[in-house]
Amino acid sequence: MNVIGASSRAWRLSAALAVASLPLACGPASDSRNPTGTVVETETIGDTTVVRTVSGSVWGEDVALVPETSIGEVEGPEEYLFGSVRAIAVDDDYSVYVLDGQARHVRVFDSAGTYVETLGRGGEGPGEFQVPIGIAVSNGRVLVRDPANGRVQVFALGTGETEEWSYRPSPYYVNVPLYQDDRGRIYVDNTDEEQRFIVMGPDGTHIDTILPPEVPAGFDEGEYVVSYEDERVSVARAVPFSPGWYWEVHSTGHFLSALSTAYRIDLEQDSGVLRIERVYEPVGVSDEEWDHHRQSIVAGMRRFDSGWSWNGPGIPDHKPPFRGLNAGADGRIWVTLRTEGRQVPNEEHDPADPESAPFTWVEPIRYDVFESDGTYLGAVVPPEGFSPSPPPVFGRSYVWAVERDDLGVESVRRYRLSLPASM
């Protein structure tokens, strides 16, 4: 089973990327200040409209995610036990659809978290999955991408009827979502020698085949590695806190993309590009965190060569502004920020393993949230246990995400955005 993580995009490492500092001097700029004290600059550069938040936010303060309904148990009825949650989806009535990759089926729960039904099972026949990856809900139907069977499996809720929307199978099972836009079109990953998406209409008709945004020229993710190679083995490790290239399909059907060398996010539009920027204070890498990452990589490489020395770019002193993008169902843009690391005990520490340290470093999860017109709403801070993987479902008032306890047991939790009283 060859499932490739979307965040690594390892097969695309030879693509290039550039643009770290585009000049912002091609059109008039204007400042605006709203009643909350937010200072925003706007500027036009060719067909690109820049919206730059200089200070402040609409919400005015950090927003917490308050846990509410939880689905999943450590012990109990089988329908509430999850093996490996691969994707979740939510409909307009807040019913929740959980794709369990281990069980190879979808379980349906109502808005209160009560079990309703199970859809699909392992196999190759109608209504069956081999490698289910990605789920969407549309017009009373559940859509599941199954690249191993070369189809989108369709279930009509409450009727037991199934349908298959076929496409050419691919040997690459890239773990990206089954994107859906606000017109009901879905974007089916069909990676082969290059990544591409088949665009299907609400009835499964093939509308188009498109490529994701090209990594801008001049930047190569493959340059941000250290490596060891001999005639028997080749090993590479990414340099911690290196910049990355991120993209998502937005609810408008356009691509959202960003290179994390700067706080700059591009949203394609019919008439050009909306560029979202924000003035921010870079997060530094502490000496202890820097040493931890370097020593871990050196110890790992010296398993292959006791004399190995660092042979790539150094670990930066400051972190990139962000480490991920998500497009909400309502068009909002959620930016996963880089944050100040904190040291925590390594519960899996093995004193006999030179790569295993007694402590590890984690970065608390924090999001910046923007409207699709570039308005900076503010920051959202999830509680402990909240997981950004698989991708949460971001709504206007709620967020649904996987939560893991100390034993690694998974549940699906609904969180409410606790907005300031004045909102």
Secondary structure, DSSP 8 states (H G I E B T S, - for coil): --EEETTT-GGGTTSB---TT----SS-EEEEE-TT--EEEEEEETTEEEEEEEE--SS-S-EEEEEEEEE--SSS-GGG--S-EEEEEE-TT--EEEEETTTTEEEEE-TTS-EEEEE-EESSSTTEESS---EEEETTEEEEEETTTTEEEEEETTT--EEEEE----S-EEE---EE-TTS-EEEE--SSS--EEEE-TTS-EEEEE------TT-BGGGSEEEEE-SS-EEEEE-TT---EEEEE-TTSSEEEEETTSSEEEEEETTEEEEEEE-----B--HHHHHHHHHHHHHHHTTT-TT----S----SB--SEEEEEE-TTS-EEEEE----EEEE-TT--TT-TT--SEEEE----EEEE-TTS-EEEEEE--TTB--SS--EE-SSEEEEEEE-TT--EEEEEEEEE--TT-
